[in-house]
Amino acid sequence: MTRSKILVLIPARMASTRLPGKPLLDIAGVPMIVQVLRRAQEAAIGRVAVATDTKEIADAVTAAGGEAVMTRADHPSGSDRVHEALCQLDPQRDAEIVVNLQGDFPTIHPQNIRDVLLPLSDPAVDIATLAAQIHTEEEDTAPSVVKAVGSPIGPRRLRALYFTRATAPHGDGPRYHHIGLYAYRRPALERFVSLPPSPLELQEKLEQLRALEAGMRIDIGIVDTVPRGVDTAPDLETARRLLSKA
């Protein structure tokens, strides 16, 4: 897959209740959204842009030399925001793969962004994502940690069967911490955003279940570590510490 066929989009908005103004909080001298932008640029897989409904975020991105696109404020999810940005940035439909990178992953390794493309080497796969094996009881039992349940189909590869906030699957054997990074084939993203929220999506509050309930295929690449999302003040301090050393 050539760089011209891949578009990396980073949805970002200000409406965080636990960490107000999150995308613009300073991490190692620049706003968090700029750190995420840099990780995406370092991955060097294709064009990168931030999709936002907030002028201050767009201004911070462009001031750092990045590309930003303004989207509507009423999107129910990051996927919907990414789809609008795709339509604006690529009306000629050159992009075949769309990577949805969360705007609160400032410490994600660029290799992980590259890794999410690998499952799409199988033409039967609609959506690719990542997970890492769980090694602590705290991760195992926390509802905030989404577990990816899948059938092994090769080395470091699962075909997704379910995603849940429960501790699953039951019994002995590995469990996997889902990482909220997605690579969509363009038709899969277009279909996904056209579907209404599904029953299990609403129950678990996990958007990716909509795709599974609609019969779409999601494959999961297994990586070694989970990037730290920034949702709380302690998360922010951890990201600042890690990136100040980099």
BASEDREN-614011 format. One record per residue (C-alpha): residue number from 1; x, y, z; residue in three letters; chain. Coordinates in pm, whole numbers. Example, Ala and Ser with C-alpha at 12.3 -4.5 7.8 and 13.67 -1.06 7.14 Angstrom:
BEGIN
site seq->1 | east->1230 | north->-450 | up->780 | type->ala | mol->A
site seq->2 | east->1367 | north->-106 | up->714 | type->ser | mol->A
This chain:
BEGIN
site seq->1 | east->0 | north->0 | up->0 | type->met | mol->A
site seq->2 | east->157 | north->328 | up->-110 | type->thr | mol->A
site seq->3 | east->164 | north->640 | up->107 | type->arg | mol->A
site seq->4 | east->-69 | north->821 | up->-134 | type->ser | mol->A
site seq->5 | east->-339 | north->561 | up->-64 | type->lys | mol->A
site seq->6 | east->-335 | north->607 | up->316 | type->ile | mol->A
site seq->7 | east->-482 | north->896 | up->514 | type->leu | mol->A
site seq->8 | east->-415 | north->924 | up->889 | type->val | mol->A
site seq->9 | east->-683 | north->1128 | up->1065 | type->leu | mol->A
site seq->10 | east->-670 | north->1239 | up->1428 | type->ile | mol->A
site seq->11 | east->-1009 | north->1341 | up->1571 | type->pro | mol->A
site seq->12 | east->-982 | north->1599 | up->1850 | type->ala | mol->A
site seq->13 | east->-1235 | north->1801 | up->2046 | type->arg | mol->A
site seq->14 | east->-1232 | north->2002 | up->2367 | type->met | mol->A
site seq->15 | east->-1525 | north->1835 | up->2544 | type->ala | mol->A
site seq->16 | east->-1337 | north->1632 | up->2804 | type->ser | mol->A
site seq->17 | east->-1503 | north->1642 | up->3146 | type->thr | mol->A
site seq->18 | east->-1217 | north->1483 | up->3341 | type->arg | mol->A
site seq->19 | east->-941 | north->1688 | up->3179 | type->leu | mol->A
site seq->20 | east->-1079 | north->2017 | up->3041 | type->pro | mol->A
site seq->21 | east->-907 | north->2150 | up->2729 | type->gly | mol->A
site seq->22 | east->-718 | north->1822 | up->2697 | type->lys | mol->A
site seq->23 | east->-588 | north->1853 | up->2337 | type->pro | mol->A
site seq->24 | east->-416 | north->2185 | up->2415 | type->leu | mol->A
site seq->25 | east->-253 | north->2087 | up->2744 | type->leu | mol->A
site seq->26 | east->125 | north->2129 | up->2736 | type->asp | mol->A
site seq->27 | east->341 | north->1818 | up->2706 | type->ile | mol->A
site seq->28 | east->714 | north->1877 | up->2671 | type->ala | mol->A
site seq->29 | east->664 | north->2226 | up->2534 | type->gly | mol->A
site seq->30 | east->386 | north->2171 | up->2281 | type->val | mol->A
site seq->31 | east->12 | north->2095 | up->2298 | type->pro | mol->A
site seq->32 | east->-81 | north->1729 | up->2334 | type->met | mol->A
site seq->33 | east->-248 | north->1724 | up->1992 | type->ile | mol->A
site seq->34 | east->84 | north->1831 | up->1836 | type->val | mol->A
site seq->35 | east->261 | north->1541 | up->2010 | type->gln | mol->A
site seq->36 | east->8 | north->1300 | up->1857 | type->val | mol->A
site seq->37 | east->49 | north->1468 | up->1520 | type->leu | mol->A
site seq->38 | east->426 | north->1417 | up->1544 | type->arg | mol->A
site seq->39 | east->390 | north->1046 | up->1622 | type->arg | mol->A
site seq->40 | east->168 | north->1007 | up->1316 | type->ala | mol->A
site seq->41 | east->413 | north->1198 | up->1098 | type->gln | mol->A
site seq->42 | east->701 | north->986 | up->1231 | type->glu | mol->A
site seq->43 | east->512 | north->671 | up->1129 | type->ala | mol->A
site seq->44 | east->552 | north->795 | up->769 | type->ala | mol->A
site seq->45 | east->266 | north->591 | up->623 | type->ile | mol->A
site seq->46 | east->78 | north->871 | up->447 | type->gly | mol->A
site seq->47 | east->-86 | north->1210 | up->470 | type->arg | mol->A
site seq->48 | east->-175 | north->1319 | up->826 | type->val | mol->A
site seq->49 | east->-444 | north->1565 | up->935 | type->ala | mol->A
site seq->50 | east->-627 | north->1659 | up->1255 | type->val | mol->A
site seq->51 | east->-1008 | north->1667 | up->1238 | type->ala | mol->A
site seq->52 | east->-1158 | north->1906 | up->1492 | type->thr | mol->A
site seq->53 | east->-1456 | north->2128 | up->1566 | type->asp | mol->A
site seq->54 | east->-1246 | north->2377 | up->1764 | type->thr | mol->A
site seq->55 | east->-1058 | north->2666 | up->1605 | type->lys | mol->A
site seq->56 | east->-799 | north->2676 | up->1884 | type->glu | mol->A
site seq->57 | east->-704 | north->2313 | up->1813 | type->ile | mol->A
site seq->58 | east->-683 | north->2380 | up->1440 | type->ala | mol->A
site seq->59 | east->-468 | north->2688 | up->1505 | type->asp | mol->A
site seq->60 | east->-229 | north->2491 | up->1727 | type->ala | mol->A
site seq->61 | east->-190 | north->2223 | up->1460 | type->val | mol->A
site seq->62 | east->-125 | north->2466 | up->1177 | type->thr | mol->A
site seq->63 | east->115 | north->2669 | up->1392 | type->ala | mol->A
site seq->64 | east->316 | north->2346 | up->1431 | type->ala | mol->A
site seq->65 | east->322 | north->2297 | up->1055 | type->gly | mol->A
site seq->66 | east->47 | north->2035 | up->1048 | type->gly | mol->A
site seq->67 | east->-275 | north->2009 | up->853 | type->glu | mol->A
site seq->68 | east->-614 | north->2059 | up->1021 | type->ala | mol->A
site seq->69 | east->-970 | north->2033 | up->892 | type->val | mol->A
site seq->70 | east->-1275 | north->2185 | up->1061 | type->met | mol->A
site seq->71 | east->-1568 | north->1948 | up->1111 | type->thr | mol->A
site seq->72 | east->-1916 | north->1975 | up->1257 | type->arg | mol->A
site seq->73 | east->-1956 | north->1997 | up->1634 | type->ala | mol->A
site seq->74 | east->-2243 | north->1748 | up->1662 | type->asp | mol->A
site seq->75 | east->-2070 | north->1424 | up->1564 | type->his | mol->A
site seq->76 | east->-2163 | north->1138 | up->1799 | type->pro | mol->A
site seq->77 | east->-1823 | north->969 | up->1762 | type->ser | mol->A
site seq->78 | east->-1468 | north->1009 | up->1641 | type->gly | mol->A
site seq->79 | east->-1545 | north->779 | up->1348 | type->ser | mol->A
site seq->80 | east->-1812 | north->1015 | up->1223 | type->asp | mol->A
site seq->81 | east->-1572 | north->1308 | up->1255 | type->arg | mol->A
site seq->82 | east->-1305 | north->1114 | up->1066 | type->val | mol->A
site seq->83 | east->-1551 | north->1032 | up->788 | type->his | mol->A
site seq->84 | east->-1647 | north->1399 | up->745 | type->glu | mol->A
site seq->85 | east->-1279 | north->1494 | up->733 | type->ala | mol->A
site seq->86 | east->-1214 | north->1224 | up->475 | type->leu | mol->A
site seq->87 | east->-1490 | north->1358 | up->251 | type->cys | mol->A
site seq->88 | east->-1350 | north->1711 | up->280 | type->gln | mol->A
site seq->89 | east->-984 | north->1625 | up->229 | type->leu | mol->A
site seq->90 | east->-1019 | north->1358 | up->-36 | type->asp | mol->A
site seq->91 | east->-1328 | north->1424 | up->-253 | type->pro | mol->A
site seq->92 | east->-1148 | north->1263 | up->-547 | type->gln | mol->A
site seq->93 | east->-1141 | north->935 | up->-345 | type->arg | mol->A
site seq->94 | east->-769 | north->865 | up->-380 | type->asp | mol->A
site seq->95 | east->-733 | north->734 | up->-25 | type->ala | mol->A
site seq->96 | east->-810 | north->364 | up->10 | type->glu | mol->A
site seq->97 | east->-716 | north->320 | up->377 | type->ile | mol->A
site seq->98 | east->-814 | north->555 | up->660 | type->val | mol->A
site seq->99 | east->-633 | north->532 | up->995 | type->val | mol->A
site seq->100 | east->-825 | north->670 | up->1293 | type->asn | mol->A
site seq->101 | east->-570 | north->771 | up->1560 | type->leu | mol->A
site seq->102 | east->-708 | north->902 | up->1888 | type->gln | mol->A
site seq->103 | east->-596 | north->1252 | up->1979 | type->gly | mol->A
site seq->104 | east->-504 | north->1152 | up->2335 | type->asp | mol->A
site seq->105 | east->-225 | north->903 | up->2252 | type->phe | mol->A
site seq->106 | east->80 | north->1134 | up->2275 | type->pro | mol->A
site seq->107 | east->317 | north->851 | up->2369 | type->thr | mol->A
site seq->108 | east->209 | north->600 | up->2104 | type->ile | mol->A
site seq->109 | east->506 | north->451 | up->1922 | type->his | mol->A
site seq->110 | east->513 | north->528 | up->1550 | type->pro | mol->A
site seq->111 | east->574 | north->157 | up->1486 | type->gln | mol->A
site seq->112 | east->234 | north->79 | up->1638 | type->asn | mol->A
site seq->113 | east->73 | north->312 | up->1387 | type->ile | mol->A
site seq->114 | east->248 | north->118 | up->1113 | type->arg | mol->A
site seq->115 | east->149 | north->-213 | up->1275 | type->asp | mol->A
site seq->116 | east->-223 | north->-144 | up->1245 | type->val | mol->A
site seq->117 | east->-199 | north->-167 | up->867 | type->leu | mol->A
site seq->118 | east->-71 | north->-525 | up->863 | type->leu | mol->A
site seq->119 | east->-405 | north->-711 | up->899 | type->pro | mol->A
site seq->120 | east->-532 | north->-530 | up->589 | type->leu | mol->A
site seq->121 | east->-288 | north->-734 | up->382 | type->ser | mol->A
site seq->122 | east->-574 | north->-988 | up->380 | type->asp | mol->A
site seq->123 | east->-838 | north->-855 | up->139 | type->pro | mol->A
site seq->124 | east->-1115 | north->-1019 | up->345 | type->ala | mol->A
site seq->125 | east->-1047 | north->-785 | up->640 | type->val | mol->A
site seq->126 | east->-1265 | north->-471 | up->662 | type->asp | mol->A
site seq->127 | east->-1114 | north->-308 | up->970 | type->ile | mol->A
site seq->128 | east->-781 | north->-359 | up->1150 | type->ala | mol->A
site seq->129 | east->-698 | north->-277 | up->1510 | type->thr | mol->A
site seq->130 | east->-443 | north->-367 | up->1780 | type->leu | mol->A
site seq->131 | east->-426 | north->-532 | up->2120 | type->ala | mol->A
site seq->132 | east->-161 | north->-630 | up->2374 | type->ala | mol->A
site seq->133 | east->-162 | north->-923 | up->2614 | type->gln | mol->A
site seq->134 | east->-279 | north->-845 | up->2969 | type->ile | mol->A
site seq->135 | east->-32 | north->-930 | up->3245 | type->his | mol->A
site seq->136 | east->-190 | north->-778 | up->3558 | type->thr | mol->A
site seq->137 | east->-505 | north->-851 | up->3754 | type->glu | mol->A
site seq->138 | east->-580 | north->-478 | up->3763 | type->glu | mol->A
site seq->139 | east->-604 | north->-466 | up->3381 | type->glu | mol->A
site seq->140 | east->-790 | north->-795 | up->3378 | type->asp | mol->A
site seq->141 | east->-1074 | north->-673 | up->3598 | type->thr | mol->A
site seq->142 | east->-1099 | north->-300 | up->3518 | type->ala | mol->A
site seq->143 | east->-1409 | north->-208 | up->3312 | type->pro | mol->A
site seq->144 | east->-1208 | north->82 | up->3168 | type->ser | mol->A
site seq->145 | east->-980 | north->-173 | up->2998 | type->val | mol->A
site seq->146 | east->-1156 | north->-307 | up->2691 | type->val | mol->A
site seq->147 | east->-1083 | north->-674 | up->2624 | type->lys | mol->A
site seq->148 | east->-1049 | north->-800 | up->2269 | type->ala | mol->A
site seq->149 | east->-1175 | north->-1156 | up->2227 | type->val | mol->A
site seq->150 | east->-1069 | north->-1333 | up->1910 | type->gly | mol->A
site seq->151 | east->-964 | north->-1655 | up->1741 | type->ser | mol->A
site seq->152 | east->-593 | north->-1691 | up->1662 | type->pro | mol->A
site seq->153 | east->-543 | north->-1702 | up->1285 | type->ile | mol->A
site seq->154 | east->-166 | north->-1667 | up->1268 | type->gly | mol->A
site seq->155 | east->136 | north->-1539 | up->1459 | type->pro | mol->A
site seq->156 | east->35 | north->-1228 | up->1653 | type->arg | mol->A
site seq->157 | east->-299 | north->-1209 | up->1476 | type->arg | mol->A
site seq->158 | east->-659 | north->-1261 | up->1593 | type->leu | mol->A
site seq->159 | east->-989 | north->-1249 | up->1413 | type->arg | mol->A
site seq->160 | east->-1217 | north->-1044 | up->1640 | type->ala | mol->A
site seq->161 | east->-1521 | north->-1219 | up->1783 | type->leu | mol->A
site seq->162 | east->-1615 | north->-967 | up->2051 | type->tyr | mol->A
site seq->163 | east->-1501 | north->-667 | up->2254 | type->phe | mol->A
site seq->164 | east->-1610 | north->-622 | up->2614 | type->thr | mol->A
site seq->165 | east->-1548 | north->-434 | up->2936 | type->arg | mol->A
site seq->166 | east->-1593 | north->-760 | up->3127 | type->ala | mol->A
site seq->167 | east->-1309 | north->-999 | up->3210 | type->thr | mol->A
site seq->168 | east->-1316 | north->-1227 | up->2909 | type->ala | mol->A
site seq->169 | east->-1273 | north->-1492 | up->2789 | type->pro | mol->A
site seq->170 | east->-1325 | north->-1701 | up->3103 | type->his | mol->A
site seq->171 | east->-1071 | north->-1964 | up->3208 | type->gly | mol->A
site seq->172 | east->-700 | north->-2013 | up->3162 | type->asp | mol->A
site seq->173 | east->-527 | north->-1855 | up->2867 | type->gly | mol->A
site seq->174 | east->-429 | north->-1512 | up->2741 | type->pro | mol->A
site seq->175 | east->-653 | north->-1209 | up->2755 | type->arg | mol->A
site seq->176 | east->-592 | north->-899 | up->2546 | type->tyr | mol->A
site seq->177 | east->-617 | north->-525 | up->2613 | type->his | mol->A
site seq->178 | east->-771 | north->-357 | up->2310 | type->his | mol->A
site seq->179 | east->-594 | north->-48 | up->2175 | type->ile | mol->A
site seq->180 | east->-827 | north->210 | up->2021 | type->gly | mol->A
site seq->181 | east->-643 | north->257 | up->1693 | type->leu | mol->A
site seq->182 | east->-820 | north->156 | up->1372 | type->tyr | mol->A
site seq->183 | east->-738 | north->123 | up->1004 | type->ala | mol->A
site seq->184 | east->-1047 | north->109 | up->781 | type->tyr | mol->A
site seq->185 | east->-1082 | north->24 | up->418 | type->arg | mol->A
site seq->186 | east->-1264 | north->326 | up->282 | type->arg | mol->A
site seq->187 | east->-1585 | north->135 | up->193 | type->pro | mol->A
site seq->188 | east->-1589 | north->-18 | up->542 | type->ala | mol->A
site seq->189 | east->-1571 | north->325 | up->708 | type->leu | mol->A
site seq->190 | east->-1845 | north->455 | up->480 | type->glu | mol->A
site seq->191 | east->-2066 | north->159 | up->565 | type->arg | mol->A
site seq->192 | east->-1988 | north->181 | up->935 | type->phe | mol->A
site seq->193 | east->-2094 | north->544 | up->974 | type->val | mol->A
site seq->194 | east->-2413 | north->477 | up->775 | type->ser | mol->A
site seq->195 | east->-2529 | north->214 | up->1027 | type->leu | mol->A
site seq->196 | east->-2735 | north->299 | up->1335 | type->pro | mol->A
site seq->197 | east->-2584 | north->222 | up->1675 | type->pro | mol->A
site seq->198 | east->-2627 | north->-148 | up->1748 | type->ser | mol->A
site seq->199 | east->-2775 | north->-312 | up->2061 | type->pro | mol->A
site seq->200 | east->-2445 | north->-447 | up->2194 | type->leu | mol->A
site seq->201 | east->-2267 | north->-121 | up->2111 | type->glu | mol->A
site seq->202 | east->-2518 | north->66 | up->2325 | type->leu | mol->A
site seq->203 | east->-2500 | north->-189 | up->2607 | type->gln | mol->A
site seq->204 | east->-2119 | north->-209 | up->2626 | type->glu | mol->A
site seq->205 | east->-2063 | north->150 | up->2507 | type->lys | mol->A
site seq->206 | east->-1814 | north->19 | up->2251 | type->leu | mol->A
site seq->207 | east->-1851 | north->154 | up->1900 | type->glu | mol->A
site seq->208 | east->-1661 | north->-129 | up->1729 | type->gln | mol->A
site seq->209 | east->-1937 | north->-377 | up->1820 | type->leu | mol->A
site seq->210 | east->-2155 | north->-207 | up->1558 | type->arg | mol->A
site seq->211 | east->-1922 | north->-337 | up->1290 | type->ala | mol->A
site seq->212 | east->-1919 | north->-691 | up->1429 | type->leu | mol->A
site seq->213 | east->-2298 | north->-698 | up->1464 | type->glu | mol->A
site seq->214 | east->-2324 | north->-591 | up->1101 | type->ala | mol->A
site seq->215 | east->-2106 | north->-884 | up->993 | type->gly | mol->A
site seq->216 | east->-1796 | north->-680 | up->917 | type->met | mol->A
site seq->217 | east->-1461 | north->-847 | up->973 | type->arg | mol->A
site seq->218 | east->-1217 | north->-696 | up->1222 | type->ile | mol->A
site seq->219 | east->-869 | north->-846 | up->1258 | type->asp | mol->A
site seq->220 | east->-641 | north->-765 | up->1549 | type->ile | mol->A
site seq->221 | east->-264 | north->-733 | up->1540 | type->gly | mol->A
site seq->222 | east->-92 | north->-824 | up->1867 | type->ile | mol->A
site seq->223 | east->174 | north->-577 | up->1985 | type->val | mol->A
site seq->224 | east->393 | north->-576 | up->2294 | type->asp | mol->A
site seq->225 | east->273 | north->-268 | up->2481 | type->thr | mol->A
site seq->226 | east->-36 | north->-52 | up->2523 | type->val | mol->A
site seq->227 | east->14 | north->319 | up->2450 | type->pro | mol->A
site seq->228 | east->-90 | north->535 | up->2742 | type->arg | mol->A
site seq->229 | east->-401 | north->737 | up->2676 | type->gly | mol->A
site seq->230 | east->-436 | north->1068 | up->2861 | type->val | mol->A
site seq->231 | east->-769 | north->1081 | up->3044 | type->asp | mol->A
site seq->232 | east->-674 | north->1204 | up->3391 | type->thr | mol->A
site seq->233 | east->-427 | north->1439 | up->3559 | type->ala | mol->A
site seq->234 | east->-197 | north->1148 | up->3657 | type->pro | mol->A
site seq->235 | east->-202 | north->1026 | up->3294 | type->asp | mol->A
site seq->236 | east->-97 | north->1374 | up->3187 | type->leu | mol->A
site seq->237 | east->195 | north->1380 | up->3431 | type->glu | mol->A
site seq->238 | east->308 | north->1037 | up->3308 | type->thr | mol->A
site seq->239 | east->302 | north->1155 | up->2945 | type->ala | mol->A
site seq->240 | east->495 | north->1469 | up->3041 | type->arg | mol->A
site seq->241 | east->758 | north->1262 | up->3219 | type->arg | mol->A
site seq->242 | east->797 | north->1017 | up->2929 | type->leu | mol->A
site seq->243 | east->815 | north->1279 | up->2656 | type->leu | mol->A
site seq->244 | east->1043 | north->1515 | up->2848 | type->ser | mol->A
site seq->245 | east->1300 | north->1232 | up->2843 | type->lys | mol->A
site seq->246 | east->1257 | north->1165 | up->2473 | type->ala | mol->A
